[in-house]
Amino acid sequence: MIKCRMIIYVNKDDPRIFVYKHQRWRWVGVTLNFAHASSFLILLFTLASLLLPLIPLLVCVPGKSGGIFSIVLLACWTIALCLYYFHRAEKDLERYPGNLSARD
């Protein structure tokens, strides 16, 4: 059974980058396998892309609707990123089936 009980997952034997935190309860979440260098780039891109919609909030003029637009944009972008992570975790699991986790 594949389980990841920690927030930071590092397993050099696991070729997947996106890893479900729990095999049976996949809705629990997806984490990155930080044994691969590309996971750091993905994390950097994710954090940077979540900060971009906040820029109009910082520079908006009081009384304008830029703040609401930024919040809606941030919410939509966060949902899109979550869907992307879950989709990639499913693809990685299809590509590398079986028990690849050292943690049981």
ChimeraX attribute file (.defattr): number of C-alpha atoms within 10 A of each C-alpha:
attribute: neighborCount
match mode: 1-to-1
recipient: residues
	/A:1	13
	/A:2	17
	/A:3	18
	/A:4	20
	/A:5	11
	/A:6	10
	/A:7	10
	/A:8	11
	/A:9	19
	/A:10	17
	/A:11	16
	/A:12	13
	/A:13	10
	/A:14	16
	/A:15	17
	/A:16	24
	/A:17	23
	/A:18	22
	/A:19	27
	/A:20	27
	/A:21	21
	/A:22	16
	/A:23	15
	/A:24	11
	/A:25	10
	/A:26	14
	/A:27	11
	/A:28	10
	/A:29	14
	/A:30	21
	/A:31	19
	/A:32	23
	/A:33	22
	/A:34	17
	/A:35	18
	/A:36	16
	/A:37	10
	/A:38	13
	/A:39	17
	/A:40	14
	/A:41	11
	/A:42	13
	/A:43	13
	/A:44	11
	/A:45	12
	/A:46	13
	/A:47	11
	/A:48	11
	/A:49	15
	/A:50	15
	/A:51	11
	/A:52	13
	/A:53	19
	/A:54	16
	/A:55	12
	/A:56	16
	/A:57	17
	/A:58	11
	/A:59	10
	/A:60	13
	/A:61	11
	/A:62	9
	/A:63	7
	/A:64	9
	/A:65	12
	/A:66	17
	/A:67	20
	/A:68	12
	/A:69	15
	/A:70	19
	/A:71	15
	/A:72	13
	/A:73	16
	/A:74	18
	/A:75	14
	/A:76	11
	/A:77	15
	/A:78	15
	/A:79	12
	/A:80	11
	/A:81	15
	/A:82	13
	/A:83	12
	/A:84	12
	/A:85	19
	/A:86	19
	/A:87	14
	/A:88	18
	/A:89	22
	/A:90	17
	/A:91	14
	/A:92	17
	/A:93	20
	/A:94	10
	/A:95	11
	/A:96	13
	/A:97	10
	/A:98	10
	/A:99	14
	/A:100	16
	/A:101	19
	/A:102	14
	/A:103	13
	/A:104	9
